[in-house]
Amino acid sequence: MKHVDLVEEAVLHETIAALLLEEWKNDMDREIDAINQILPTTRAGDADDFDDVGGKALEIRRWISSLLGKIARYKAQHRLLLNVAAIHSSILYQTISCSRMSYLSSSCGHSRLKERM
């Protein structure tokens, strides 16, 4: 085995494309390509010895674990950034709303003051 064909490659690439930062996308692309660089030089297991799974199987397991871990971490960071952006947006909206209300109430107050004079 010198190459890994991904079963759900389209889904994986859609997930990567949806990541927020280009740095994350590039890291995931490098991670996907890494296994195909490692496998050609990694020793396979002994077919006659079931206890010897070989380096290829171990590398594939390590690679899958690393890949899934990175996806989980980037998705969590993605959600965190979206939540922070939503909070900032909400605060900005509230600040603008309060500023408008303050401006309108002070304008109304001035017009009432002029009416009394």
Biopython code that builds the backbone (N, CA, C, O; Angstrom):
import numpy as np
from Bio.PDB.StructureBuilder import StructureBuilder

atoms = [
    (1, "MET", "N", (0.842, -1.171, 0.000)),
    (1, "MET", "CA", (0.000, 0.000, 0.000)),
    (1, "MET", "C", (0.890, 1.238, 0.000)),
    (1, "MET", "O", (1.740, 1.415, 0.872)),
    (2, "LYS", "N", (0.672, 2.086, -0.999)),
    (2, "LYS", "CA", (1.469, 3.314, -1.113)),
    (2, "LYS", "C", (0.608, 4.556, -1.069)),
    (2, "LYS", "O", (1.121, 5.674, -1.022)),
    (3, "HIS", "N", (-0.698, 4.365, -1.085)),
    (3, "HIS", "CA", (-1.606, 5.508, -1.209)),
    (3, "HIS", "C", (-2.907, 5.197, -0.464)),
    (3, "HIS", "O", (-3.360, 4.053, -0.444)),
    (4, "VAL", "N", (-3.502, 6.226, 0.149)),
    (4, "VAL", "CA", (-4.786, 6.054, 0.830)),
    (4, "VAL", "C", (-5.855, 6.780, 0.025)),
    (4, "VAL", "O", (-5.734, 7.975, -0.242)),
    (5, "ASP", "N", (-6.903, 6.054, -0.363)),
    (5, "ASP", "CA", (-8.069, 6.665, -1.004)),
    (5, "ASP", "C", (-9.107, 6.904, 0.079)),
    (5, "ASP", "O", (-9.498, 5.978, 0.789)),
    (6, "LEU", "N", (-9.549, 8.136, 0.204)),
    (6, "LEU", "CA", (-10.529, 8.477, 1.228)),
    (6, "LEU", "C", (-11.916, 8.041, 0.795)),
    (6, "LEU", "O", (-12.327, 8.292, -0.337)),
    (7, "VAL", "N", (-12.631, 7.393, 1.693)),
    (7, "VAL", "CA", (-13.978, 6.906, 1.397)),
    (7, "VAL", "C", (-14.941, 8.083, 1.239)),
    (7, "VAL", "O", (-15.710, 8.132, 0.280)),
    (8, "GLU", "N", (-14.901, 9.006, 2.154)),
    (8, "GLU", "CA", (-15.794, 10.177, 2.125)),
    (8, "GLU", "C", (-14.994, 11.431, 1.783)),
    (8, "GLU", "O", (-15.099, 12.451, 2.465)),
    (9, "GLU", "N", (-14.203, 11.347, 0.734)),
    (9, "GLU", "CA", (-13.315, 12.445, 0.380)),
    (9, "GLU", "C", (-14.077, 13.749, 0.127)),
    (9, "GLU", "O", (-13.629, 14.810, 0.563)),
    (10, "ALA", "N", (-15.199, 13.695, -0.559)),
    (10, "ALA", "CA", (-15.972, 14.905, -0.852)),
    (10, "ALA", "C", (-16.450, 15.577, 0.431)),
    (10, "ALA", "O", (-16.392, 16.800, 0.558)),
    (11, "VAL", "N", (-16.920, 14.775, 1.377)),
    (11, "VAL", "CA", (-17.397, 15.326, 2.649)),
    (11, "VAL", "C", (-16.243, 15.971, 3.404)),
    (11, "VAL", "O", (-16.393, 17.052, 3.975)),
    (12, "LEU", "N", (-15.098, 15.310, 3.406)),
    (12, "LEU", "CA", (-13.927, 15.856, 4.092)),
    (12, "LEU", "C", (-13.507, 17.175, 3.467)),
    (12, "LEU", "O", (-13.211, 18.132, 4.182)),
    (13, "HIS", "N", (-13.477, 17.236, 2.156)),
    (13, "HIS", "CA", (-13.074, 18.475, 1.477)),
    (13, "HIS", "C", (-14.107, 19.585, 1.683)),
    (13, "HIS", "O", (-13.735, 20.756, 1.759)),
    (14, "GLU", "N", (-15.382, 19.246, 1.773)),
    (14, "GLU", "CA", (-16.409, 20.255, 2.084)),
    (14, "GLU", "C", (-16.206, 20.800, 3.493)),
    (14, "GLU", "O", (-16.342, 22.001, 3.729)),
    (15, "THR", "N", (-15.882, 19.915, 4.419)),
    (15, "THR", "CA", (-15.627, 20.338, 5.795)),
    (15, "THR", "C", (-14.439, 21.280, 5.842)),
    (15, "THR", "O", (-14.486, 22.314, 6.508)),
    (16, "ILE", "N", (-13.382, 20.928, 5.141)),
    (16, "ILE", "CA", (-12.184, 21.769, 5.117)),
    (16, "ILE", "C", (-12.481, 23.106, 4.450)),
    (16, "ILE", "O", (-12.031, 24.147, 4.930)),
    (17, "ALA", "N", (-13.224, 23.096, 3.359)),
    (17, "ALA", "CA", (-13.560, 24.340, 2.658)),
    (17, "ALA", "C", (-14.393, 25.273, 3.531)),
    (17, "ALA", "O", (-14.346, 26.492, 3.361)),
    (18, "ALA", "N", (-15.151, 24.709, 4.462)),
    (18, "ALA", "CA", (-16.005, 25.528, 5.328)),
    (18, "ALA", "C", (-15.243, 26.134, 6.502)),
    (18, "ALA", "O", (-15.782, 26.977, 7.219)),
    (19, "LEU", "N", (-13.998, 25.713, 6.703)),
    (19, "LEU", "CA", (-13.221, 26.281, 7.808)),
    (19, "LEU", "C", (-12.998, 27.768, 7.584)),
    (19, "LEU", "O", (-12.870, 28.228, 6.449)),
    (20, "LEU", "N", (-12.954, 28.501, 8.668)),
    (20, "LEU", "CA", (-12.928, 29.955, 8.617)),
    (20, "LEU", "C", (-11.597, 30.523, 8.135)),
    (20, "LEU", "O", (-11.580, 31.440, 7.313)),
    (21, "LEU", "N", (-10.501, 29.999, 8.627)),
    (21, "LEU", "CA", (-9.199, 30.571, 8.320)),
    (21, "LEU", "C", (-8.454, 29.773, 7.260)),
    (21, "LEU", "O", (-8.484, 28.542, 7.264)),
    (22, "GLU", "N", (-7.793, 30.472, 6.362)),
    (22, "GLU", "CA", (-7.006, 29.841, 5.307)),
    (22, "GLU", "C", (-5.890, 28.980, 5.903)),
    (22, "GLU", "O", (-5.550, 27.930, 5.359)),
    (23, "GLU", "N", (-5.329, 29.429, 7.015)),
    (23, "GLU", "CA", (-4.276, 28.680, 7.709)),
    (23, "GLU", "C", (-4.770, 27.282, 8.101)),
    (23, "GLU", "O", (-4.040, 26.299, 7.967)),
    (24, "TRP", "N", (-5.998, 27.205, 8.578)),
    (24, "TRP", "CA", (-6.580, 25.911, 8.962)),
    (24, "TRP", "C", (-6.750, 25.024, 7.734)),
    (24, "TRP", "O", (-6.434, 23.835, 7.770)),
    (25, "LYS", "N", (-7.246, 25.604, 6.657)),
    (25, "LYS", "CA", (-7.458, 24.840, 5.417)),
    (25, "LYS", "C", (-6.135, 24.276, 4.903)),
    (25, "LYS", "O", (-6.054, 23.109, 4.520)),
    (26, "ASN", "N", (-5.099, 25.120, 4.899)),
    (26, "ASN", "CA", (-3.788, 24.676, 4.422)),
    (26, "ASN", "C", (-3.228, 23.567, 5.310)),
    (26, "ASN", "O", (-2.648, 22.603, 4.810)),
    (27, "ASP", "N", (-3.401, 23.703, 6.624)),
    (27, "ASP", "CA", (-2.922, 22.683, 7.550)),
    (27, "ASP", "C", (-3.624, 21.352, 7.295)),
    (27, "ASP", "O", (-2.982, 20.301, 7.306)),
    (28, "MET", "N", (-4.925, 21.389, 7.068)),
    (28, "MET", "CA", (-5.680, 20.159, 6.817)),
    (28, "MET", "C", (-5.267, 19.536, 5.484)),
    (28, "MET", "O", (-5.152, 18.314, 5.388)),
    (29, "ASP", "N", (-5.045, 20.349, 4.465)),
    (29, "ASP", "CA", (-4.588, 19.817, 3.176)),
    (29, "ASP", "C", (-3.233, 19.132, 3.328)),
    (29, "ASP", "O", (-3.007, 18.064, 2.759)),
    (30, "ARG", "N", (-2.324, 19.752, 4.101)),
    (30, "ARG", "CA", (-1.013, 19.136, 4.346)),
    (30, "ARG", "C", (-1.158, 17.819, 5.099)),
    (30, "ARG", "O", (-0.450, 16.851, 4.820)),
    (31, "GLU", "N", (-2.095, 17.792, 6.068)),
    (31, "GLU", "CA", (-2.318, 16.580, 6.859)),
    (31, "GLU", "C", (-2.841, 15.443, 5.975)),
    (31, "GLU", "O", (-2.422, 14.295, 6.124)),
    (32, "ILE", "N", (-3.746, 15.763, 5.068)),
    (32, "ILE", "CA", (-4.291, 14.744, 4.158)),
    (32, "ILE", "C", (-3.183, 14.205, 3.246)),
    (32, "ILE", "O", (-3.100, 12.999, 3.012)),
    (33, "ASP", "N", (-2.345, 15.093, 2.740)),
    (33, "ASP", "CA", (-1.268, 14.662, 1.840)),
    (33, "ASP", "C", (-0.159, 13.905, 2.569)),
    (33, "ASP", "O", (0.559, 13.121, 1.949)),
    (34, "ALA", "N", (-0.010, 14.126, 3.863)),
    (34, "ALA", "CA", (1.101, 13.548, 4.626)),
    (34, "ALA", "C", (1.111, 12.024, 4.582)),
    (34, "ALA", "O", (2.176, 11.416, 4.476)),
    (35, "ILE", "N", (-0.049, 11.410, 4.660)),
    (35, "ILE", "CA", (-0.088, 9.937, 4.710)),
    (35, "ILE", "C", (0.477, 9.323, 3.434)),
    (35, "ILE", "O", (1.113, 8.271, 3.482)),
    (36, "ASN", "N", (0.254, 9.962, 2.315)),
    (36, "ASN", "CA", (0.755, 9.426, 1.047)),
    (36, "ASN", "C", (2.270, 9.618, 0.903)),
    (36, "ASN", "O", (2.900, 8.992, 0.052)),
    (37, "GLN", "N", (2.838, 10.472, 1.727)),
    (37, "GLN", "CA", (4.297, 10.632, 1.754)),
    (37, "GLN", "C", (4.939, 9.598, 2.688)),
    (37, "GLN", "O", (6.070, 9.166, 2.470)),
    (38, "ILE", "N", (4.203, 9.215, 3.718)),
    (38, "ILE", "CA", (4.722, 8.303, 4.740)),
    (38, "ILE", "C", (4.625, 6.839, 4.303)),
    (38, "ILE", "O", (5.569, 6.073, 4.498)),
    (39, "LEU", "N", (3.511, 6.452, 3.722)),
    (39, "LEU", "CA", (3.258, 5.034, 3.424)),
    (39, "LEU", "C", (4.287, 4.346, 2.521)),
    (39, "LEU", "O", (4.657, 3.205, 2.800)),
    (40, "PRO", "N", (4.762, 4.990, 1.454)),
    (40, "PRO", "CA", (5.690, 4.274, 0.571)),
    (40, "PRO", "C", (6.965, 3.785, 1.267)),
    (40, "PRO", "O", (7.558, 2.794, 0.842)),
    (41, "THR", "N", (7.384, 4.467, 2.319)),
    (41, "THR", "CA", (8.637, 4.089, 2.983)),
    (41, "THR", "C", (8.409, 3.347, 4.304)),
    (41, "THR", "O", (9.364, 3.044, 5.019)),
    (42, "THR", "N", (7.153, 3.057, 4.623)),
    (42, "THR", "CA", (6.830, 2.403, 5.896)),
    (42, "THR", "C", (6.688, 0.894, 5.683)),
    (42, "THR", "O", (6.126, 0.438, 4.687)),
    (43, "ARG", "N", (7.209, 0.142, 6.637)),
    (43, "ARG", "CA", (7.188, -1.322, 6.565)),
    (43, "ARG", "C", (5.779, -1.858, 6.790)),
    (43, "ARG", "O", (5.075, -1.417, 7.698)),
    (44, "ALA", "N", (5.384, -2.793, 5.973)),
    (44, "ALA", "CA", (4.090, -3.463, 6.138)),
    (44, "ALA", "C", (4.232, -4.563, 7.182)),
    (44, "ALA", "O", (5.346, -4.957, 7.527)),
    (45, "GLY", "N", (3.117, -5.052, 7.678)),
    (45, "GLY", "CA", (3.139, -6.136, 8.656)),
    (45, "GLY", "C", (3.441, -7.476, 8.012)),
    (45, "GLY", "O", (3.435, -7.615, 6.789)),
    (46, "ASP", "N", (3.701, -8.450, 8.852)),
    (46, "ASP", "CA", (3.984, -9.803, 8.399)),
    (46, "ASP", "C", (2.651, -10.542, 8.244)),
    (46, "ASP", "O", (1.919, -10.710, 9.219)),
    (47, "ALA", "N", (2.339, -10.981, 7.032)),
    (47, "ALA", "CA", (1.063, -11.651, 6.757)),
    (47, "ALA", "C", (0.919, -12.958, 7.533)),
    (47, "ALA", "O", (-0.202, -13.388, 7.804)),
    (48, "ASP", "N", (2.020, -13.591, 7.891)),
    (48, "ASP", "CA", (1.972, -14.856, 8.632)),
    (48, "ASP", "C", (1.880, -14.660, 10.141)),
    (48, "ASP", "O", (1.580, -15.602, 10.874)),
    (49, "ASP", "N", (2.135, -13.447, 10.604)),
    (49, "ASP", "CA", (2.126, -13.148, 12.045)),
    (49, "ASP", "C", (1.027, -12.123, 12.315)),
    (49, "ASP", "O", (1.202, -10.936, 12.042)),
    (50, "PHE", "N", (-0.113, -12.586, 12.857)),
    (50, "PHE", "CA", (-1.252, -11.690, 13.089)),
    (50, "PHE", "C", (-0.962, -10.626, 14.147)),
    (50, "PHE", "O", (-1.632, -9.594, 14.186)),
    (51, "ASP", "N", (0.024, -10.867, 14.997)),
    (51, "ASP", "CA", (0.386, -9.873, 16.008)),
    (51, "ASP", "C", (1.189, -8.720, 15.409)),
    (51, "ASP", "O", (1.279, -7.647, 16.005)),
    (52, "ASP", "N", (1.766, -8.940, 14.241)),
    (52, "ASP", "CA", (2.571, -7.908, 13.593)),
    (52, "ASP", "C", (1.696, -7.150, 12.599)),
    (52, "ASP", "O", (1.607, -7.515, 11.427)),
    (53, "VAL", "N", (1.052, -6.087, 13.087)),
    (53, "VAL", "CA", (0.177, -5.300, 12.205)),
    (53, "VAL", "C", (0.999, -4.441, 11.258)),
    (53, "VAL", "O", (0.501, -3.996, 10.224)),
    (54, "GLY", "N", (2.238, -4.213, 11.605)),
    (54, "GLY", "CA", (3.125, -3.445, 10.727)),
    (54, "GLY", "C", (3.003, -1.957, 10.892)),
    (54, "GLY", "O", (2.069, -1.435, 11.500)),
    (55, "GLY", "N", (3.974, -1.307, 10.332)),
    (55, "GLY", "CA", (4.032, 0.140, 10.445)),
    (55, "GLY", "C", (2.957, 0.868, 9.662)),
    (55, "GLY", "O", (2.486, 1.925, 10.080)),
    (56, "LYS", "N", (2.565, 0.304, 8.521)),
    (56, "LYS", "CA", (1.559, 0.977, 7.695)),
    (56, "LYS", "C", (0.229, 1.121, 8.448)),
    (56, "LYS", "O", (-0.370, 2.196, 8.469)),
    (57, "ALA", "N", (-0.214, 0.036, 9.055)),
    (57, "ALA", "CA", (-1.478, 0.094, 9.801)),
    (57, "ALA", "C", (-1.378, 1.081, 10.963)),
    (57, "ALA", "O", (-2.311, 1.841, 11.223)),
    (58, "LEU", "N", (-0.253, 1.063, 11.649)),
    (58, "LEU", "CA", (-0.063, 1.989, 12.770)),
    (58, "LEU", "C", (-0.023, 3.437, 12.295)),
    (58, "LEU", "O", (-0.586, 4.318, 12.946)),
    (59, "GLU", "N", (0.632, 3.688, 11.173)),
    (59, "GLU", "CA", (0.699, 5.044, 10.620)),
    (59, "GLU", "C", (-0.682, 5.525, 10.166)),
    (59, "GLU", "O", (-1.039, 6.686, 10.368)),
    (60, "ILE", "N", (-1.445, 4.635, 9.560)),
    (60, "ILE", "CA", (-2.799, 5.012, 9.118)),
    (60, "ILE", "C", (-3.670, 5.328, 10.331)),
    (60, "ILE", "O", (-4.421, 6.303, 10.312)),
    (61, "ARG", "N", (-3.580, 4.524, 11.375)),
    (61, "ARG", "CA", (-4.349, 4.799, 12.599)),
    (61, "ARG", "C", (-3.947, 6.134, 13.206)),
    (61, "ARG", "O", (-4.804, 6.926, 13.598)),
    (62, "ARG", "N", (-2.629, 6.387, 13.286)),
    (62, "ARG", "CA", (-2.132, 7.640, 13.832)),
    (62, "ARG", "C", (-2.620, 8.820, 12.986)),
    (62, "ARG", "O", (-3.021, 9.857, 13.516)),
    (63, "TRP", "N", (-2.578, 8.642, 11.663)),
    (63, "TRP", "CA", (-2.988, 9.695, 10.743)),
    (63, "TRP", "C", (-4.480, 10.003, 10.885)),
    (63, "TRP", "O", (-4.875, 11.167, 10.942)),
    (64, "ILE", "N", (-5.300, 8.961, 10.941)),
    (64, "ILE", "CA", (-6.745, 9.164, 11.110)),
    (64, "ILE", "C", (-7.030, 9.885, 12.418)),
    (64, "ILE", "O", (-7.841, 10.810, 12.454)),
    (65, "SER", "N", (-6.378, 9.472, 13.480)),
    (65, "SER", "CA", (-6.557, 10.105, 14.783)),
    (65, "SER", "C", (-6.152, 11.579, 14.736)),
    (65, "SER", "O", (-6.860, 12.439, 15.260)),
    (66, "SER", "N", (-5.033, 11.859, 14.117)),
    (66, "SER", "CA", (-4.561, 13.237, 13.996)),
    (66, "SER", "C", (-5.520, 14.072, 13.154)),
    (66, "SER", "O", (-5.846, 15.205, 13.510)),
    (67, "LEU", "N", (-5.964, 13.512, 12.050)),
    (67, "LEU", "CA", (-6.887, 14.200, 11.150)),
    (67, "LEU", "C", (-8.196, 14.539, 11.859)),
    (67, "LEU", "O", (-8.667, 15.674, 11.788)),
    (68, "LEU", "N", (-8.777, 13.563, 12.535)),
    (68, "LEU", "CA", (-10.036, 13.800, 13.251)),
    (68, "LEU", "C", (-9.856, 14.784, 14.399)),
    (68, "LEU", "O", (-10.733, 15.606, 14.663)),
    (69, "GLY", "N", (-8.716, 14.697, 15.082)),
    (69, "GLY", "CA", (-8.432, 15.633, 16.170)),
    (69, "GLY", "C", (-8.337, 17.068, 15.676)),
    (69, "GLY", "O", (-8.863, 17.985, 16.307)),
    (70, "LYS", "N", (-7.668, 17.257, 14.550)),
    (70, "LYS", "CA", (-7.534, 18.606, 13.979)),
    (70, "LYS", "C", (-8.889, 19.134, 13.522)),
    (70, "LYS", "O", (-9.211, 20.300, 13.749)),
    (71, "ILE", "N", (-9.678, 18.287, 12.882)),
    (71, "ILE", "CA", (-11.010, 18.727, 12.443)),
    (71, "ILE", "C", (-11.833, 19.159, 13.654)),
    (71, "ILE", "O", (-12.474, 20.209, 13.624)),
    (72, "ALA", "N", (-11.820, 18.366, 14.703)),
    (72, "ALA", "CA", (-12.585, 18.705, 15.915)),
    (72, "ALA", "C", (-12.095, 20.013, 16.517)),
    (72, "ALA", "O", (-12.898, 20.858, 16.913)),
    (73, "ARG", "N", (-10.770, 20.183, 16.588)),
    (73, "ARG", "CA", (-10.207, 21.407, 17.177)),
    (73, "ARG", "C", (-10.557, 22.637, 16.340)),
    (73, "ARG", "O", (-10.960, 23.664, 16.886)),
    (74, "TYR", "N", (-10.407, 22.538, 15.027)),
    (74, "TYR", "CA", (-10.713, 23.678, 14.167)),
    (74, "TYR", "C", (-12.205, 24.010, 14.170)),
    (74, "TYR", "O", (-12.579, 25.183, 14.137)),
    (75, "LYS", "N", (-13.054, 22.992, 14.209)),
    (75, "LYS", "CA", (-14.499, 23.249, 14.278)),
    (75, "LYS", "C", (-14.860, 23.935, 15.589)),
    (75, "LYS", "O", (-15.702, 24.833, 15.604)),
    (76, "ALA", "N", (-14.234, 23.525, 16.690)),
    (76, "ALA", "CA", (-14.490, 24.161, 17.987)),
    (76, "ALA", "C", (-14.012, 25.611, 17.967)),
    (76, "ALA", "O", (-14.713, 26.500, 18.451)),
    (77, "GLN", "N", (-12.831, 25.855, 17.416)),
    (77, "GLN", "CA", (-12.323, 27.225, 17.317)),
    (77, "GLN", "C", (-13.205, 28.055, 16.393)),
    (77, "GLN", "O", (-13.435, 29.237, 16.648)),
    (78, "HIS", "N", (-13.695, 27.445, 15.330)),
    (78, "HIS", "CA", (-14.595, 28.118, 14.392)),
    (78, "HIS", "C", (-15.869, 28.578, 15.114)),
    (78, "HIS", "O", (-16.292, 29.725, 14.974)),
    (79, "ARG", "N", (-16.473, 27.663, 15.891)),
    (79, "ARG", "CA", (-17.686, 28.008, 16.655)),
    (79, "ARG", "C", (-17.400, 29.105, 17.666)),
    (79, "ARG", "O", (-18.218, 30.006, 17.856)),
    (80, "LEU", "N", (-16.241, 29.035, 18.318)),
    (80, "LEU", "CA", (-15.868, 30.055, 19.292)),
    (80, "LEU", "C", (-15.751, 31.428, 18.630)),
    (80, "LEU", "O", (-16.255, 32.421, 19.155)),
    (81, "LEU", "N", (-15.087, 31.478, 17.485)),
    (81, "LEU", "CA", (-14.954, 32.754, 16.771)),
    (81, "LEU", "C", (-16.313, 33.295, 16.330)),
    (81, "LEU", "O", (-16.554, 34.500, 16.400)),
    (82, "LEU", "N", (-17.192, 32.417, 15.881)),
    (82, "LEU", "CA", (-18.533, 32.864, 15.493)),
    (82, "LEU", "C", (-19.308, 33.394, 16.699)),
    (82, "LEU", "O", (-20.018, 34.395, 16.592)),
    (83, "ASN", "N", (-19.173, 32.724, 17.845)),
    (83, "ASN", "CA", (-19.847, 33.187, 19.060)),
    (83, "ASN", "C", (-19.313, 34.538, 19.513)),
    (83, "ASN", "O", (-20.085, 35.413, 19.905)),
    (84, "VAL", "N", (-17.997, 34.711, 19.460)),
    (84, "VAL", "CA", (-17.392, 35.991, 19.835)),
    (84, "VAL", "C", (-17.873, 37.091, 18.891)),
    (84, "VAL", "O", (-18.202, 38.192, 19.332)),
    (85, "ALA", "N", (-17.914, 36.794, 17.608)),
    (85, "ALA", "CA", (-18.400, 37.778, 16.635)),
    (85, "ALA", "C", (-19.858, 38.136, 16.899)),
    (85, "ALA", "O", (-20.244, 39.301, 16.792)),
    (86, "ALA", "N", (-20.665, 37.142, 17.242)),
    (86, "ALA", "CA", (-22.079, 37.399, 17.542)),
    (86, "ALA", "C", (-22.215, 38.273, 18.784)),
    (86, "ALA", "O", (-23.046, 39.180, 18.819)),
    (87, "ILE", "N", (-21.407, 38.005, 19.794)),
    (87, "ILE", "CA", (-21.449, 38.809, 21.020)),
    (87, "ILE", "C", (-21.038, 40.243, 20.717)),
    (87, "ILE", "O", (-21.695, 41.183, 21.165)),
    (88, "HIS", "N", (-19.950, 40.422, 19.956)),
    (88, "HIS", "CA", (-19.507, 41.775, 19.603)),
    (88, "HIS", "C", (-20.562, 42.499, 18.779)),
    (88, "HIS", "O", (-20.800, 43.692, 18.966)),
    (89, "SER", "N", (-21.189, 41.769, 17.870)),
    (89, "SER", "CA", (-22.242, 42.355, 17.056)),
    (89, "SER", "C", (-23.414, 42.793, 17.923)),
    (89, "SER", "O", (-23.977, 43.867, 17.712)),
    (90, "SER", "N", (-23.782, 41.973, 18.890)),
    (90, "SER", "CA", (-24.879, 42.290, 19.797)),
    (90, "SER", "C", (-24.550, 43.516, 20.637)),
    (90, "SER", "O", (-25.388, 44.399, 20.815)),
    (91, "ILE", "N", (-23.323, 43.566, 21.153)),
    (91, "ILE", "CA", (-22.902, 44.719, 21.960)),
    (91, "ILE", "C", (-22.914, 45.983, 21.111)),
    (91, "ILE", "O", (-23.371, 47.033, 21.564)),
    (92, "LEU", "N", (-22.415, 45.890, 19.885)),
    (92, "LEU", "CA", (-22.403, 47.038, 18.988)),
    (92, "LEU", "C", (-23.826, 47.506, 18.698)),
    (92, "LEU", "O", (-24.106, 48.704, 18.713)),
    (93, "TYR", "N", (-24.720, 46.560, 18.435)),
    (93, "TYR", "CA", (-26.120, 46.904, 18.174)),
    (93, "TYR", "C", (-26.739, 47.605, 19.383)),
    (93, "TYR", "O", (-27.426, 48.616, 19.239)),
    (94, "GLN", "N", (-26.489, 47.060, 20.572)),
    (94, "GLN", "CA", (-27.040, 47.664, 21.791)),
    (94, "GLN", "C", (-26.460, 49.054, 22.013)),
    (94, "GLN", "O", (-27.182, 49.962, 22.427)),
    (95, "THR", "N", (-25.170, 49.238, 21.747)),
    (95, "THR", "CA", (-24.532, 50.541, 21.919)),
    (95, "THR", "C", (-25.128, 51.554, 20.955)),
    (95, "THR", "O", (-25.425, 52.687, 21.335)),
    (96, "ILE", "N", (-25.301, 51.141, 19.708)),
    (96, "ILE", "CA", (-25.891, 52.046, 18.715)),
    (96, "ILE", "C", (-27.329, 52.371, 19.091)),
    (96, "ILE", "O", (-27.756, 53.521, 18.990)),
    (97, "SER", "N", (-28.079, 51.355, 19.527)),
    (97, "SER", "CA", (-29.467, 51.579, 19.925)),
    (97, "SER", "C", (-29.551, 52.542, 21.102)),
    (97, "SER", "O", (-30.389, 53.444, 21.110)),
    (98, "CYS", "N", (-28.693, 52.357, 22.088)),
    (98, "CYS", "CA", (-28.690, 53.245, 23.252)),
    (98, "CYS", "C", (-28.288, 54.653, 22.852)),
    (98, "CYS", "O", (-28.853, 55.627, 23.350)),
    (99, "SER", "N", (-27.318, 54.768, 21.958)),
    (99, "SER", "CA", (-26.884, 56.090, 21.490)),
    (99, "SER", "C", (-28.016, 56.787, 20.759)),
    (99, "SER", "O", (-28.228, 57.985, 20.945)),
    (100, "ARG", "N", (-28.740, 56.060, 19.936)),
    (100, "ARG", "CA", (-29.879, 56.649, 19.216)),
    (100, "ARG", "C", (-30.960, 57.081, 20.195)),
    (100, "ARG", "O", (-31.520, 58.172, 20.083)),
    (101, "MET", "N", (-31.244, 56.208, 21.156)),
    (101, "MET", "CA", (-32.276, 56.549, 22.141)),
    (101, "MET", "C", (-31.864, 57.765, 22.950)),
    (101, "MET", "O", (-32.689, 58.637, 23.223)),
    (102, "SER", "N", (-30.619, 57.833, 23.331)),
    (102, "SER", "CA", (-30.110, 58.965, 24.096)),
    (102, "SER", "C", (-30.204, 60.238, 23.263)),
    (102, "SER", "O", (-30.618, 61.283, 23.765)),
    (103, "TYR", "N", (-29.821, 60.151, 21.998)),
    (103, "TYR", "CA", (-29.882, 61.306, 21.110)),
    (103, "TYR", "C", (-31.323, 61.759, 20.906)),
    (103, "TYR", "O", (-31.620, 62.953, 20.963)),
    (104, "LEU", "N", (-32.212, 60.806, 20.667)),
    (104, "LEU", "CA", (-33.613, 61.144, 20.440)),
    (104, "LEU", "C", (-34.244, 61.742, 21.695)),
    (104, "LEU", "O", (-34.999, 62.711, 21.616)),
    (105, "SER", "N", (-33.934, 61.165, 22.843)),
    (105, "SER", "CA", (-34.534, 61.691, 24.064)),
    (105, "SER", "C", (-33.982, 63.063, 24.379)),
    (105, "SER", "O", (-34.720, 63.906, 24.888)),
    (106, "SER", "N", (-32.714, 63.326, 24.098)),
    (106, "SER", "CA", (-32.166, 64.660, 24.368)),
    (106, "SER", "C", (-32.722, 65.659, 23.360)),
    (106, "SER", "O", (-32.959, 66.816, 23.706)),
    (107, "SER", "N", (-32.933, 65.229, 22.122)),
    (107, "SER", "CA", (-33.529, 66.120, 21.132)),
    (107, "SER", "C", (-34.955, 66.448, 21.531)),
    (107, "SER", "O", (-35.382, 67.599, 21.440)),
    (108, "CYS", "N", (-35.684, 65.448, 21.967)),
    (108, "CYS", "CA", (-37.064, 65.673, 22.393)),
    (108, "CYS", "C", (-37.091, 66.592, 23.602)),
    (108, "CYS", "O", (-37.954, 67.462, 23.717)),
    (109, "GLY", "N", (-36.161, 66.393, 24.480)),
    (109, "GLY", "CA", (-36.089, 67.238, 25.676)),
    (109, "GLY", "C", (-35.839, 68.682, 25.313)),
    (109, "GLY", "O", (-36.438, 69.576, 25.911)),
    (110, "HIS", "N", (-34.977, 68.936, 24.356)),
    (110, "HIS", "CA", (-34.683, 70.300, 23.945)),
    (110, "HIS", "C", (-35.886, 70.942, 23.274)),
    (110, "HIS", "O", (-36.154, 72.127, 23.473)),
    (111, "SER", "N", (-36.604, 70.171, 22.488)),
    (111, "SER", "CA", (-37.767, 70.754, 21.816)),
    (111, "SER", "C", (-38.851, 71.075, 22.834)),
    (111, "SER", "O", (-39.541, 72.083, 22.687)),
    (112, "ARG", "N", (-39.020, 70.263, 23.845)),
    (112, "ARG", "CA", (-40.002, 70.557, 24.894)),
    (112, "ARG", "C", (-39.606, 71.800, 25.679)),
    (112, "ARG", "O", (-40.443, 72.618, 26.063)),
    (113, "LEU", "N", (-38.289, 71.912, 25.903)),
    (113, "LEU", "CA", (-37.802, 73.089, 26.639)),
    (113, "LEU", "C", (-38.097, 74.359, 25.847)),
    (113, "LEU", "O", (-38.490, 75.367, 26.435)),
    (114, "LYS", "N", (-37.919, 74.333, 24.543)),
    (114, "LYS", "CA", (-38.193, 75.492, 23.707)),
    (114, "LYS", "C", (-39.675, 75.816, 23.706)),
    (114, "LYS", "O", (-40.061, 76.984, 23.669)),
    (115, "GLU", "N", (-40.516, 74.768, 23.747)),
    (115, "GLU", "CA", (-41.976, 75.007, 23.751)),
    (115, "GLU", "C", (-42.388, 75.706, 25.021)),
    (115, "GLU", "O", (-43.299, 76.533, 24.993)),
    (116, "ARG", "N", (-41.754, 75.405, 26.126)),
    (116, "ARG", "CA", (-42.123, 76.030, 27.399)),
    (116, "ARG", "C", (-41.712, 77.489, 27.442)),
    (116, "ARG", "O", (-42.334, 78.276, 28.156)),
    (117, "MET", "N", (-40.695, 77.872, 26.709)),
    (117, "MET", "CA", (-40.209, 79.249, 26.769)),
    (117, "MET", "C", (-41.069, 80.129, 26.001)),
    (117, "MET", "O", (-40.819, 81.332, 25.933)),
]
sb = StructureBuilder()
sb.init_structure("model")
sb.init_model(0)
sb.init_chain("A")
sb.init_seg("    ")
for serial, (resi, resn, name, xyz) in enumerate(atoms, 1):
    if name == "N":
        sb.init_residue(resn, " ", resi, " ")
    sb.init_atom(name, np.array(xyz, "f"), 0.0, 1.0, " ", f" {name:<3s}", serial, name[0])
structure = sb.get_structure()
